[in-house]
Amino acid sequence: MRLYLHIPFCVRKCPYCDFHSVVADEETKSLYINALMNEIDLLKRVFKSMGEEILSLYFGGGTPSIYPPAELGRIIRFCKRELTVAREAEITVEINPGSWKKKELIEAARMGFNRLSIGAQSFDPETLRILGRNHTHLDVLRLAKSAMDLDRFDVNLDLIYGVPQQTLATWRQTLEMAVGVKPHHLSIYALNIPEGSEMDRKAEEGAWRMPAEDEIADMYDLACRLLGKAGYHHYEISNFALPGKECAHNIAYWERSAYIGIGSGSHSFLPSRLRWSNLKNISTYINTVNGDMLPVEHLEFLTREEAWEEEVMLSLRMSRGLDLCALEEFKNMRVLSDTIDGWQREGLVWRKGGRLGLSERGMLVSNQIIASLLGG
């Protein structure tokens, strides 16, 4: 079992962000921490699965580091007291450069955190400005160096490519600086500009040069080559890790293992077909939980075919690929085999030992390949 704890608060909303996050006052933030623990207590009473060993805790957002480590540590202590948390559990917190410094990192380690995911996004000042980030590339370097020097954490850096005004050269510089930090893990994401956002408006007005589709593909290819050369294993479409440093919590999502989301707007899954999501409105979430009711907004029991589609889609995100037996449940493999053979000839997929996977080139067009498998 995995626990995800959503912290929806930010100092300000980034112009590209499409996650559930808000700016809030201190009183709301205090009430929210208590509500998280109340929800865990409620779930413990309802679900037997909450008695299973907790293999990972992940504090995501928003900006979890908007709180001091001791406040988040209250939740870790509560989980360890009320639930069965594995002795070697992976405990991750997402942090923004500039929010915590070395003193806070030392305190975070004392609270039980053993993995940091740093929202670096870029080492290029112009790219950071366009992304609306309130930190500099020097803040990233200082934070990452402090974390690595402490030797108490596995460290991940998040990076974004396909940003307005970004070039292949500035992206290469960011990758090289990131590798120079020697983090244990790197996540790279193509920028998705939310429709109707400030960034979308500026792009529509032509205020920025938008990277062409081919240029974005080149950025991804460059990352794959450069990070591979630096010793990082490309274990998922957007994720690279040094040997043994993969994110166990996120792998559980892709493997459709059980996880419970705690907090407003969080999502949960119990294999093989039960999904639910929490209320997004923070005041309503707090009042519901404090009223001794689960804050469920949407509950869904997947059909066998929907569960199968999820398995195909999520398995193909991973470098280990998909067990071909899973395809046979709903597809005529004699018909599909010709299509797969064609992809193999194009270098988009591999097929070995009863498994089907995407090559790095195939990962660039993963949506089209998955859509074809599901619909073909």
N, C-alpha and C positions, 0 to 999 in steps of 0.2 A: 504494500500500500504506500502511496505517495501523498503528501499534503502540499497544496499550493496555497499561499496566503497572499491575498491581493491588497496592496496598499495603494489606494487610488489618488493620492495627493501629490501635487507638484507645486514648485514655487511659481511656475507659470507654464502655460500650455505651449508646447512646441508647434510651429505652423504645419508640420507634416504628420503629427501624431494622430492616430486613429484608435488608440487604446482608451479604455475607460479611465479617465483621470480628470481631476478638478483641483482648483485652488480652494483651500479651506482654512478656517480659523483654528486657533489652538484648542478651544473647547471641543470642537467637532473631532479633531484629531485624537484627543484624549478619550472621548466617548467611543470612538471607533475601535481603539485598541481593546477596550473592555468588551465591546460587542463581538470581536473576533473570538475571544476566549469563551464568551457565552454561546456562540454558535458551535464551537468545538464540543462543548458540554452537551448541547442539544443533540448533535449528531451521534455522540457517544451513546446516548440513551435510545436512539432510533435504529442505528445500523450496527449489526454484529461485526461488520467488516472493520469498524473503527477499533476493534479489539485486536486486529492483525498487527504484526510488526510494521512500524513506519520506517521505510528505508531511506526516505529523503524528505526534506522540507525545503520549499523554495519561496522566498519572499520577493514577489515581483510587483510591478506597478505600471503607471505611476512612478513615484520615486520613494522607495522604502527608506533611503538614506535621508529623507526629510526628517525622520526621527533620529534621536541619538541611539547608539547601539544598546544602551541599557533598557530602553523602552521595548525594542524588538526582542531583547533578551528575556523580558517578562513572558512573552509568548512561548519562547523556546522552553523556559523552565516549566510553564504550565503544561505544555505538550509532554515533556518528560515525566511530569508528575501524574498526569491523567491518562496518558496513552503509553503504548509500548514502543518507544523510539529505539531503533537499533543503535548499539554502541558505536558503530562506525558509520552512522547515517551521514549522507551528504547533506549539508545545510548551507544553502546558497542565499546570498542577498545581492540584489541589483543596486548599484550605487552610481551616482553622478559625480564626475570629477568636480572638485571644489566644495562638495558638501561634507565629506569626511576627510580628515587628514591623518597623519601617523598616529596621533593620540587616540582617535576614534577607531582606527584599525586594530590597535592593541586591545582596546575595550571589546571590539567585535569578536576577536579571537577568544577572549575570556568568556564571552557570552555563549560561545559554542559554534559560531560560524566557522566553516572550513573551506568555503568557496566564495569568491567574489566575481560578480559579472559587472564590469565597468562599462558604462555607456560612453565610450570614447567618441564613436561615430566618424571622426576624421582627425588627422594631424595637420590638416591644411586650414589656416586661419580664415580664408575666404569661404570655404565650404562650411565651416562651423558657423560663420556669420549668416549664411543663407539658410542653414538649418535652424537658426534662432537659438543656438545653444548658449548657455550663460557661463561657459567655461572656455579656456584657451587650450591649445595643444600642449602648452607647458604644464597646465594643471593635470592633464592626462599623464604626462611623463612623470611628474612628481608622485602622483597617486600610485601609478603602476609600479614605479621603482620602490616606493615605500612598502607596498604589498609584497613584492617579490623578495625584498631584503629581509622582511620579517620571517619568511619561510614558514608561515602558519596556514597559508591558503593555497588552493588551486585558483589561478587567476584567468578569467576570460576577458577579452576585449571585444565589444560590439563595434562593427564598422559598417558604414553605409556607402553604396556606390550608385551611380546613375543620378547624381544630384545636379541641379541646374548649375551651369558654368563649370562643372567638374570636367577635367580632361583625363585622358589615359595617363599623362605624365604626373598630374597631381595625385591620382589614385595610386600609381606606382610608388610615389613618395610616401603616401600614408601606409601602404603595405610594408614598405621597407622599414619605416620607423616602428611600426607595430612589431615586426619580427625582431627588430633590435632590442625591444623590451624583453623578449623571450618569455611571453606568457605561455601558460599551459594549454590554452584553448583560444580559438578565434571564431567569431560568428560574423559572417558577411551577409548583408541584406540589400537587395535592390530597393531603392526608394519607391514607395507607393504614395502618390500625392492624392489625398482625399478630395473627392469632388466637392467644389464649393468652398474649399479652404482658401486662406490668403495666398498660399503658395500656388494653388490651382489658378487663382485669378491672375497672378503675376505671369504665370506661364502662358495663359491665354492671351494676355495683352502683349506678349512678346518682350517683356522686360528682361527676360533671361534667355540665355542660349540653353536649350534642352539637349542633352546627349541623344544622338540618334540610336535606334534600336541595335544596329550593328556595333556601335561604340560601346553600348552597355554590355553586349555579349563579349566584346573584347576585354572589358574590365573584369568580367567573371572568369574568362579564360586565363587572364594574367594572374588573378588571385590563385586559381587552381595550380598554375605552374610554379609561381613564386613560393607559395606556402608548402607545396609538395617538396620542392627543392630544399626548403628549410626544415624538413622532417615532420611536417604536420600531416596526419592521416585524414583524408577527406571522407568522413564516415557518414555524413548526411548532406543533402543538397547545399545547405547554408553553413555547415559546421565542420571545423577542422580541429584536430587535437593531437598533442603529443601522445605517444603510446601509453595507454592506460589512463588517460586524462579526459576521456569523453564525459559528457554530462549525463550521469545516470538518470537524473530526474526527467530530462527531456526524452531520453531514449524510451522511458516508460510510456510516454505519450505515443510515440511512433509505433511501439509494440502493442498498443491498446491494452496496457496493464491498468489496474485499478488506481484511480487517483481521486481525491476529494479536494474541491476548491473551497476555500474559506474566504469570506468577504464579499463586498458588493460587486456584482457583475462577474463573479468567478464561475467557472464551469467544472463539472464533475462527471466521472464515468465509472461505472461498475460493469465489468465484462459479463456477458459479451454484448449487451444491447441497451443498457440503461444509461441515459444521459440526463442531466438537468443543469440549469443555470440559475444564479441568484439575482435578486432584485438589484437594479443598477442605482436607483436613487438612494443616496447615502443616508439621508434622514429616515426614509421609509425602511431601509435595511436595519438601521440601529433600533428603531422603534419596534420592528417586527421581532427581532431577536430578543430584545429586552422584554417583550411580551410573551416570551417562552414559545415562540412559533418559528419553525424553519422558514428562512427567507427565500423560498423557491419561487421563481417567476415562471419558469418553463420546464416542463417534465416531458421527456420523450423516450418511448420504447421503440428502438430501431427494429425494422423488419430484418429477416435473414439476409435479404439482398442488400439492404442499406449497410448492414454490418460488414458484409462481404466487400462492398465498394470501398468502405473505409479501410479495410485491411489491405486491399490492392493499392490504394492511393498512398497510405502511410508507409507500407513496406517498401514501395519503390522510391521513397525519399531517402532510404538508407542505402549505404554502399553494399550491404549484404544482399539486398534485393528481396524478391518475392518467391516463395515456394510455388512452383508451377501447379501443384495439386490444388492450390486455392483457386486458380483460374478455372480449373476443370469443373468446379462445382456449378458454375453458371454459364460457362462458355464451351462451344464446340472447338476443341483444340485443333482438330484437323483443318478447320476453316481459318482459325487464328494463326496457325503455324506459319502460313505463307507470309502474313503481315510481319510477324516477328523475324522471319528470315530476311525480309527486305530491310528491316531496321538494322539487323546485324551487318548486312552488306554495307550499309551506310555508316557503320561505326557508332550507332546510337545506343545499342543495347548489347549485353552479353548474356549468354545462356550456358550454364555449367552446373553439373551435379544436381539437376532437377530444380535449379533456381534461375530466375530471370532478373537482371538488374540493368540500371542505366549507366552508360559510360559518362565521363565528365561532359562530353559533347552532348550526350542525350539529356543530361540534367538541364541543359539550356532550353530544351523543348519538352520538358517533363509534362507540362500541362496537356500538350497535344497528344503525347504518347499515352498518358493515363486516360484521357478522354476517349481515345480510340479503343483502348482495351475494354473500357467499361461499356462503351456504346456499340462496339463492333460485334 
